[in-house]
Amino acid sequence: MALATSSLIFFLLLLPLLTIAQTTNGRVSVGESLTASKTSSSWLSPSEDFAFGFHQPDKNKDLFLLSIWFEKIPAKTLVWWCVDKNESPVLVPPGSAIKLTAEKGLVLSHPGGAELWKSDIAMQEVAYGVMYDSGNFAIESRNSDKLWQSFDQPTDTLLPTQIMVINGQLFSRKNESNFSQGKFRLGLLENGNLDLNSVNLPTKLVYEEAYYSSGTNDSANSSNSGFRLIFNESGDVYVLRRNRQRSSIGIGAALPTPSSDYYQRLTLDFDGVFAQYSYPKKTTGSGTNWSTVWSLPENICSRFGQIGSGACGFSSICRLNDKGRPSCECPPGFSLLDPNDSYGNCKRNGELDCDEQISPEDAYDFKVLPGVNFAGNDYELYAPNYDMQHCRTACLHDCTCVIAVYYEGRCWKKRLPISNGRYDSSDKGMALVKVRKGDLPPTLPKFPKAGGDKKQQIFNITGSILLVKLLTTSPSPVFRLDYSGIVPIYGGIPPLISLSQYGNHV
């Protein structure tokens, strides 16, 4: 009797430990469920590196997304999320539940009971689910066959040991906090190439012209073509050809060693850049960030053709920031169509009026953007030996012309909306943007015109020279000298240059 009592006490003491072990071994039993809430629990992998459950993308909105994330990183970086047949994220209200069932696998239900999503499993009975330390959530049979797994349904991220097969693809999200499908795709094509393409979102059409390609196809001998994108445990990324040769993907910094001490991921970011990232496992404080190991393409601003808007929106200008990522700005006289989307389209602030009752010289001015160009969208070309002053005049007297680009004796007029705007400091060309004079910021006193009081002219010239000297010697000048006077510089485009440097008389 004493022995039985001792055994019972020992079992009761051991029961909490058994419960903990059961919830941390990664296995999920049929019938288990999770409910969406701000305090919702999750299914953890054995190491607790990954979690499967409900994530709240926007703290200001009471909606949840069924997803997988890095659990030990303060900023819960998502690596997979639930999407419907149209590739749209399945956002659910509080009280929604995910349940593992024997017949359908995972079933996501509305608080009212309506089925919102289910895993597409083979016609076998589900035995259990497993949240693996690899970040893969799998539904398995009694024979341990994988009936469904998140690794086969990637969203924007690949993890080590995850393989992309022919016709596999990743889609970017719309922005950092919006998990709707974005306008970029990474795909392993049937011809063996790994390509990055932009996408027409309303129709989901993938534009054929790639802005990056691995070059791993061989039309003469298909056995030399790629058929797998491999991301191995060591962090190596390569296209495996059918002849078993490897073509490495990625350039730049070497992966930190040993790789087992770092979390790793491959992500097609919302800005169209495909990158490999690392994060130290032993340093998980709030001050630690993901480090970029390499990214493709090297300069995304210069990699788009004439179809689509490019890395930024239509009528926007793309330039690389100090991290090698695209940042977007509207040209002078334009503003964001959606003020909350800095990567979106820019709209013209008012239309040009072809019925102006005053001369174009009195109605319009130009902002000159050195190093800025727009690919395509030409409707007229002036060449050869066409100087910048004539380019300006041609656009000024064309009431439909808003932007012209000048480069080495050639002048292109551009249609609206403009696409693939880009800034390159090495580009000797420049964009001329027509703006209404009333839209310009207030100017300082202008230079004297011919005639008038000579004493006043001398005073104005002397004051102007002193002011110009002060502005041009300042380490951070905030004005520029223009043919119309001295006007403030504003916006983030490189300092605007004066038309007077190209032959205008002030």
C-alpha positions as CSV (number, residue, x, y, z in Angstrom):
1,M,0.0,0.0,0.0
2,A,2.8,2.4,0.9
3,L,4.6,1.5,-2.3
4,A,1.5,2.2,-4.4
5,T,1.0,5.5,-2.6
6,S,4.7,6.5,-3.2
7,S,4.3,5.6,-6.9
8,L,1.2,7.7,-7.2
9,I,2.9,10.7,-5.5
10,F,5.9,10.2,-7.9
11,F,3.6,10.2,-10.9
12,L,1.8,13.3,-9.8
13,L,5.1,15.1,-9.3
14,L,6.2,13.9,-12.8
15,L,3.0,14.9,-14.5
16,P,3.8,18.6,-15.0
17,L,7.1,17.6,-16.5
18,L,5.4,15.1,-18.9
19,T,2.9,17.9,-19.8
20,I,5.8,20.3,-20.6
21,A,7.5,17.6,-22.7
22,Q,4.3,16.9,-24.6
23,T,3.9,20.6,-25.5
24,T,7.5,21.1,-26.6
25,N,8.3,18.0,-28.6
26,G,6.7,19.5,-31.7
27,R,3.9,16.9,-32.1
28,V,0.3,18.0,-32.3
29,S,-2.5,15.4,-31.7
30,V,-5.6,15.2,-33.7
31,G,-8.3,17.3,-32.1
32,E,-5.9,19.9,-30.7
33,S,-6.8,23.5,-31.6
34,L,-5.7,27.1,-31.1
35,T,-7.9,30.2,-30.8
36,A,-7.1,33.6,-32.2
37,S,-6.6,36.2,-29.5
38,K,-3.9,38.6,-28.2
39,T,-2.9,36.1,-25.6
40,S,-3.2,33.1,-28.0
41,S,-0.8,30.1,-27.4
42,S,1.1,28.4,-30.2
43,W,2.5,25.1,-31.2
44,L,6.3,25.1,-30.7
45,S,9.1,23.1,-32.4
46,P,11.2,21.0,-30.0
47,S,13.9,23.6,-29.7
48,E,11.2,26.4,-29.5
49,D,13.0,28.2,-32.3
50,F,9.7,28.2,-34.4
51,A,6.1,28.7,-33.5
52,F,2.8,27.9,-35.4
53,G,-0.2,30.0,-34.4
54,F,-2.0,33.3,-34.8
55,H,-0.1,36.5,-35.4
56,Q,-1.5,40.0,-35.3
57,P,0.1,41.9,-38.2
58,D,-1.3,45.3,-37.3
59,K,-1.7,46.1,-33.6
60,N,-4.3,48.7,-34.5
61,K,-6.5,46.2,-36.2
62,D,-8.2,43.3,-34.4
63,L,-7.3,40.7,-37.1
64,F,-5.1,37.7,-37.0
65,L,-3.1,35.7,-39.5
66,L,-2.3,32.0,-39.2
67,S,1.4,31.8,-39.6
68,I,4.8,30.4,-38.6
69,W,7.5,32.6,-37.1
70,F,10.9,32.7,-35.4
71,E,9.8,32.4,-31.8
72,K,13.0,33.5,-30.0
73,I,13.6,36.7,-31.9
74,P,11.9,39.7,-30.3
75,A,10.5,40.9,-33.7
76,K,8.5,37.8,-34.6
77,T,9.8,37.4,-38.2
78,L,7.2,35.5,-40.2
79,V,8.3,32.7,-42.6
80,W,5.0,31.4,-43.7
81,W,1.3,32.4,-43.5
82,C,-2.0,31.1,-44.6
83,V,-3.3,32.2,-48.1
84,D,-6.4,31.3,-50.0
85,K,-6.7,30.0,-53.6
86,N,-6.2,33.6,-54.9
87,E,-2.9,33.9,-52.9
88,S,-4.6,36.4,-50.5
89,P,-3.8,36.3,-46.8
90,V,-6.6,34.8,-44.7
91,L,-7.1,37.4,-42.0
92,V,-9.5,36.3,-39.2
93,P,-11.3,38.0,-36.3
94,P,-10.7,37.1,-32.6
95,G,-12.3,33.8,-31.6
96,S,-11.4,32.1,-34.9
97,A,-9.8,28.7,-34.4
98,I,-7.4,26.3,-36.2
99,K,-8.0,22.6,-35.4
100,L,-6.1,19.5,-36.5
101,T,-8.7,17.0,-37.8
102,A,-8.3,13.4,-38.9
103,E,-10.2,13.9,-42.2
104,K,-9.2,17.3,-43.5
105,G,-6.0,18.0,-41.6
106,L,-5.8,21.7,-40.5
107,V,-9.2,23.5,-40.6
108,L,-9.5,27.2,-39.9
109,S,-12.9,28.3,-38.8
110,H,-14.7,31.6,-38.1
111,P,-16.1,32.1,-34.6
112,G,-19.5,31.4,-36.0
113,G,-18.4,28.0,-37.3
114,A,-17.9,28.7,-41.0
115,E,-14.9,27.0,-42.6
116,L,-12.4,29.7,-43.9
117,W,-9.5,27.5,-45.0
118,K,-8.2,23.9,-44.8
119,S,-5.0,22.1,-45.7
120,D,-5.2,20.1,-49.0
121,I,-4.2,16.6,-47.9
122,A,-4.2,13.3,-49.7
123,M,-7.0,10.8,-49.1
124,Q,-5.4,9.3,-45.9
125,E,-6.3,9.6,-42.3
126,V,-4.2,12.1,-40.3
127,A,-2.3,10.7,-37.4
128,Y,-0.7,13.9,-36.0
129,G,1.0,17.2,-36.9
130,V,4.6,18.2,-36.3
131,M,6.2,21.6,-35.9
132,Y,9.8,20.8,-36.9
133,D,12.9,22.6,-35.8
134,S,13.5,23.4,-39.5
135,G,10.5,25.7,-39.4
136,N,8.4,23.3,-41.4
137,F,4.9,22.3,-40.1
138,A,3.8,18.9,-41.4
139,I,0.6,16.8,-41.3
140,E,1.6,13.1,-41.2
141,S,0.0,9.7,-41.5
142,R,0.5,6.7,-39.2
143,N,3.4,5.7,-41.5
144,S,5.0,9.1,-41.1
145,D,4.1,10.1,-44.7
146,K,3.8,13.8,-45.1
147,L,0.3,14.5,-46.3
148,W,0.7,18.2,-46.2
149,Q,3.6,20.6,-45.2
150,S,4.2,24.3,-45.1
151,F,7.5,23.8,-47.0
152,D,5.5,22.9,-50.1
153,Q,3.4,26.1,-49.8
154,P,6.0,28.9,-49.4
155,T,4.9,32.5,-49.3
156,D,7.9,34.9,-49.4
157,T,10.6,32.9,-47.5
158,L,12.7,29.8,-47.8
159,L,14.5,28.2,-44.8
160,P,17.5,25.9,-44.7
161,T,16.7,22.4,-46.0
162,Q,13.7,23.8,-47.9
163,I,13.8,23.0,-51.7
164,M,12.1,24.8,-54.6
165,V,11.2,22.6,-57.5
166,I,10.3,23.4,-61.1
167,N,7.4,25.9,-61.2
168,G,7.9,26.7,-57.6
169,Q,7.7,30.4,-56.7
170,L,7.8,33.0,-54.0
171,F,5.8,36.2,-54.0
172,S,6.7,39.4,-52.2
173,R,4.2,40.9,-49.8
174,K,2.7,44.3,-50.5
175,N,4.7,46.1,-47.8
176,E,6.3,45.4,-44.4
177,S,2.9,45.1,-42.6
178,N,0.6,44.2,-45.5
179,F,0.8,40.5,-46.3
180,S,-1.2,40.8,-49.5
181,Q,0.6,39.6,-52.6
182,G,3.1,42.2,-53.8
183,K,4.3,43.0,-57.3
184,F,7.4,40.8,-57.4
185,R,7.9,37.0,-58.0
186,L,10.8,34.6,-57.8
187,G,10.2,31.5,-59.9
188,L,12.2,28.4,-61.0
189,L,11.1,28.0,-64.6
190,E,10.7,24.9,-66.7
191,N,13.7,26.0,-68.8
192,G,15.9,25.8,-65.7
193,N,16.3,29.5,-65.0
194,L,15.7,31.1,-61.6
195,D,14.1,34.4,-62.5
196,L,12.9,37.5,-60.7
197,N,10.0,39.2,-62.4
198,S,7.5,42.0,-61.7
199,V,3.8,41.2,-61.6
200,N,0.7,43.0,-62.8
201,L,-1.3,42.8,-59.6
202,P,-4.9,43.2,-60.8
203,T,-4.5,40.2,-63.2
204,K,-1.6,38.4,-61.5
205,L,0.2,38.4,-64.9
206,V,3.9,37.8,-64.5
207,Y,5.8,40.0,-67.0
208,E,8.1,37.9,-69.1
209,E,11.1,40.3,-68.9
210,A,13.1,39.2,-65.9
211,Y,15.0,41.8,-63.8
212,Y,17.4,39.0,-62.7
213,S,18.0,35.6,-64.1
214,S,20.4,32.8,-63.0
215,G,21.3,31.8,-66.5
216,T,21.0,28.1,-65.6
217,N,19.1,27.0,-68.7
218,D,20.6,25.1,-71.7
219,S,18.2,24.9,-74.6
220,A,20.7,22.7,-76.5
221,N,21.0,20.1,-73.8
222,S,18.3,20.0,-71.1
223,S,20.4,17.8,-68.9
224,N,22.6,20.9,-68.2
225,S,19.6,22.9,-67.0
226,G,18.6,23.7,-63.5
227,F,15.7,21.8,-61.8
228,R,16.1,22.5,-58.0
229,L,16.8,25.6,-55.9
230,I,18.7,24.3,-52.9
231,F,19.1,26.1,-49.5
232,N,21.1,23.6,-47.4
233,E,21.8,23.5,-43.7
234,S,25.2,25.2,-44.1
235,G,23.6,28.2,-45.7
236,D,24.7,27.5,-49.2
237,V,22.3,28.6,-51.9
238,Y,22.5,27.2,-55.4
239,V,20.6,26.0,-58.5
240,L,21.2,22.2,-58.9
241,R,21.4,21.2,-62.6
242,R,20.1,17.9,-63.8
243,N,23.7,16.8,-64.4
244,R,24.2,17.4,-60.6
245,Q,26.4,20.4,-61.1
246,R,25.8,23.4,-58.8
247,S,25.4,27.0,-59.8
248,S,25.8,29.2,-56.8
249,I,23.3,32.0,-56.2
250,G,24.2,35.2,-54.3
251,I,27.1,37.6,-54.1
252,G,28.6,39.7,-51.4
253,A,29.5,38.9,-47.8
254,A,30.4,35.4,-46.7
255,L,28.0,33.5,-44.4
256,P,28.9,33.8,-40.7
257,T,30.5,30.6,-39.4
258,P,29.6,28.3,-37.9
259,S,26.3,28.5,-39.6
260,S,24.6,26.4,-36.9
261,D,25.0,29.4,-34.6
262,Y,22.8,31.6,-36.8
263,Y,19.2,31.6,-37.9
264,Q,19.0,31.9,-41.7
265,R,16.3,32.7,-44.2
266,L,15.9,33.6,-47.9
267,T,13.3,36.2,-48.5
268,L,11.8,38.0,-51.5
269,D,11.3,41.3,-49.9
270,F,8.4,43.7,-50.6
271,D,10.8,46.0,-52.5
272,G,11.7,43.3,-55.0
273,V,15.1,42.4,-53.6
274,F,15.9,38.7,-53.0
275,A,18.2,38.3,-50.1
276,Q,19.8,35.9,-47.7
277,Y,19.7,36.9,-44.0
278,S,21.4,35.7,-40.8
279,Y,20.7,36.3,-37.1
280,P,22.8,35.2,-34.2
281,K,21.0,32.6,-32.0
282,K,22.9,33.6,-28.9
283,T,22.2,37.3,-29.2
284,T,18.4,37.7,-29.3
285,G,18.1,41.1,-27.6
286,S,16.0,43.9,-29.0
287,G,19.0,45.7,-30.4
288,T,20.0,42.9,-32.7
289,N,18.8,42.9,-36.3
290,W,18.9,40.6,-39.3
291,S,22.1,41.0,-41.3
292,T,22.1,40.8,-45.1
293,V,24.5,38.1,-46.3
294,W,23.9,38.9,-50.0
295,S,21.1,40.4,-52.1
296,L,20.0,40.3,-55.8
297,P,20.0,42.2,-58.1
298,E,22.9,44.4,-57.2
299,N,21.1,47.6,-58.3
300,I,17.4,47.0,-58.6
301,C,16.7,50.6,-59.8
302,S,18.5,50.0,-63.1
303,R,17.1,46.5,-63.9
304,F,13.6,47.1,-65.3
305,G,12.5,47.5,-68.9
306,Q,9.5,49.3,-70.3
307,I,6.7,47.2,-68.9
308,G,5.5,47.9,-65.4
309,S,6.4,50.6,-63.0
310,G,9.8,49.3,-61.9
311,A,11.0,49.0,-58.3
312,C,8.9,52.1,-57.4
313,G,5.5,53.3,-58.5
314,F,4.6,55.0,-61.8
315,S,5.9,58.5,-62.2
316,S,8.3,57.9,-59.2
317,I,12.1,58.0,-59.0
318,C,14.1,55.1,-57.6
319,R,17.5,55.5,-56.0
320,L,19.6,53.2,-53.8
321,N,19.9,54.0,-50.2
322,D,23.0,53.4,-48.1
323,K,21.9,49.8,-47.5
324,G,21.7,49.1,-51.3
325,R,17.8,49.1,-51.2
326,P,15.5,51.1,-53.3
327,S,14.0,54.3,-52.0
328,C,11.3,56.2,-53.9
329,E,10.6,59.8,-54.4
330,C,8.1,61.8,-56.5
331,P,9.5,64.4,-58.9
332,P,8.9,68.1,-58.3
333,G,5.2,68.9,-59.1
334,F,4.1,65.4,-58.2
335,S,2.9,63.8,-54.9
336,L,2.1,60.3,-53.7
337,L,-1.3,59.0,-54.8
338,D,-1.4,57.1,-51.5
339,P,0.4,59.2,-48.8
340,N,0.9,56.0,-46.7
341,D,2.6,54.1,-49.5
342,S,6.1,55.6,-50.2
343,Y,6.7,52.9,-52.8
344,G,3.5,53.6,-54.7
345,N,2.5,55.7,-57.7
346,C,3.0,59.5,-57.9
347,K,0.3,61.8,-59.4
348,R,0.7,65.2,-61.1
349,N,-0.3,68.1,-58.9
350,G,-2.7,69.7,-61.3
351,E,-2.8,69.3,-65.1
352,L,-1.0,71.4,-67.7
353,D,-3.4,73.8,-69.4
354,C,-3.1,74.0,-73.2
355,D,-5.4,77.0,-73.2
356,E,-3.2,79.3,-71.2
357,Q,-3.8,83.0,-71.9
358,I,-0.2,83.9,-71.0
359,S,3.0,82.9,-72.5
360,P,4.7,79.6,-71.5
361,E,7.7,81.6,-70.2
362,D,5.5,83.4,-67.8
363,A,3.5,80.3,-66.8
364,Y,6.1,77.6,-66.3
365,D,9.5,76.9,-64.9
366,F,11.8,73.9,-64.8
367,K,13.4,71.8,-62.2
368,V,16.6,70.1,-63.4
369,L,17.4,66.7,-61.9
370,P,21.0,65.6,-62.7
371,G,21.5,61.9,-63.0
372,V,17.8,61.1,-63.3
373,N,16.4,59.2,-66.3
374,F,13.2,57.3,-67.2
375,A,13.4,54.2,-69.3
376,G,11.1,54.2,-72.3
377,N,7.9,56.3,-72.4
378,D,9.3,58.5,-75.3
379,Y,6.9,60.2,-77.6
380,E,9.4,62.5,-79.4
381,L,13.2,62.7,-79.9
382,Y,15.3,65.7,-80.9
383,A,18.8,64.8,-82.3
384,P,21.6,65.1,-83.1
385,N,23.6,68.0,-81.6
386,Y,20.5,69.4,-79.7
387,D,21.6,71.5,-76.8
388,M,19.9,71.6,-73.4
389,Q,18.5,75.1,-73.9
390,H,16.7,73.9,-77.1
391,C,15.5,70.8,-75.2
392,R,14.0,73.1,-72.5
393,T,12.4,75.3,-75.0
394,A,10.9,72.4,-77.0
395,C,9.2,71.1,-73.8
396,L,8.2,74.5,-72.6
397,H,6.3,75.3,-75.9
398,D,4.7,71.8,-76.0
399,C,1.6,72.1,-73.7
400,T,1.5,68.2,-73.4
401,C,5.2,67.9,-72.3
402,V,5.7,67.5,-68.5
403,I,9.1,65.8,-68.4
404,A,12.0,65.7,-70.9
405,V,15.4,64.0,-70.6
406,Y,18.5,65.5,-72.0
407,Y,21.7,63.5,-72.7
408,E,24.7,64.4,-74.9
409,G,22.9,66.2,-77.7
410,R,19.7,64.3,-77.5
411,C,16.3,65.3,-76.0
412,W,13.5,62.9,-75.3
413,K,10.0,64.0,-74.4
414,K,8.2,61.6,-72.0
415,R,4.7,60.3,-71.8
416,L,2.7,60.2,-68.5
417,P,2.6,58.2,-66.4
418,I,6.3,57.6,-66.5
419,S,7.8,54.3,-65.5
420,N,11.2,53.1,-64.3
421,G,12.5,56.5,-63.0
422,R,15.9,56.1,-61.6
423,Y,18.8,58.1,-60.2
424,D,22.4,57.2,-60.9
425,S,25.2,59.6,-59.9
426,S,27.3,58.3,-62.8
427,D,24.6,59.2,-65.4
428,K,25.5,62.3,-67.3
429,G,21.9,62.8,-68.4
430,M,19.3,64.9,-66.6
431,A,15.6,65.2,-66.4
432,L,13.8,68.5,-66.9
433,V,10.5,68.7,-65.0
434,K,8.0,71.4,-66.0
435,V,6.3,73.1,-63.1
436,R,4.0,76.0,-62.8
437,K,5.7,79.1,-61.5
438,G,2.9,79.5,-58.9
439,D,3.8,76.1,-57.6
440,L,7.4,77.1,-56.9
441,P,8.5,78.1,-53.4
442,P,8.8,81.8,-52.7
443,T,11.9,83.3,-54.3
444,L,14.4,85.7,-52.9
445,P,15.0,89.1,-54.7
446,K,15.9,88.4,-58.4
447,F,18.9,89.7,-60.2
448,P,18.4,93.2,-61.8
449,K,17.0,93.4,-65.3
450,A,18.3,95.7,-68.0
451,G,17.5,99.3,-67.4
452,G,16.2,100.8,-64.1
453,D,18.1,102.6,-61.3
454,K,21.8,101.9,-61.7
455,K,22.4,102.4,-57.9
456,Q,19.8,99.8,-57.2
457,Q,21.3,97.5,-59.8
458,I,24.8,97.8,-58.1
459,F,23.2,97.2,-54.7
460,N,21.3,94.1,-55.9
461,I,24.4,92.6,-57.7
462,T,26.6,93.1,-54.7
463,G,24.1,91.6,-52.3
464,S,23.5,88.7,-54.7
465,I,27.2,87.9,-55.1
466,L,27.6,87.9,-51.3
467,L,24.6,85.6,-50.9
468,V,25.8,83.2,-53.6
469,K,29.2,83.0,-52.0
470,L,27.7,82.3,-48.7
471,L,25.4,79.6,-50.1
472,T,28.0,77.9,-52.3
473,T,30.6,77.7,-49.5
474,S,28.1,76.4,-46.9
475,P,28.6,72.6,-46.2
476,S,24.9,72.0,-46.6
477,P,23.5,74.6,-49.0
478,V,19.7,74.9,-49.0
479,F,19.3,77.2,-52.0
480,R,20.3,77.1,-55.6
481,L,21.0,79.8,-58.2
482,D,18.5,79.8,-61.0
483,Y,17.8,81.9,-64.0
484,S,14.8,83.2,-62.2
485,G,16.7,84.0,-59.0
486,I,17.8,82.2,-55.9
487,V,15.2,79.6,-54.8
488,P,15.2,77.0,-52.0
489,I,16.1,73.4,-52.6
490,Y,13.6,70.9,-51.2
491,G,13.0,67.2,-51.5
492,G,15.5,64.4,-51.5
493,I,16.6,64.4,-55.2
494,P,20.3,65.4,-55.6
495,P,20.9,69.2,-55.6
496,L,19.3,70.8,-58.6
497,I,21.6,72.6,-61.0
498,S,21.0,76.0,-62.6
499,L,20.0,76.3,-66.2
500,S,22.4,79.3,-66.3
501,Q,25.3,76.7,-66.3
502,Y,24.2,75.7,-69.7
503,G,24.3,79.0,-71.4
504,N,21.4,81.0,-69.9
505,H,22.1,84.6,-69.1
506,V,21.1,85.8,-65.7
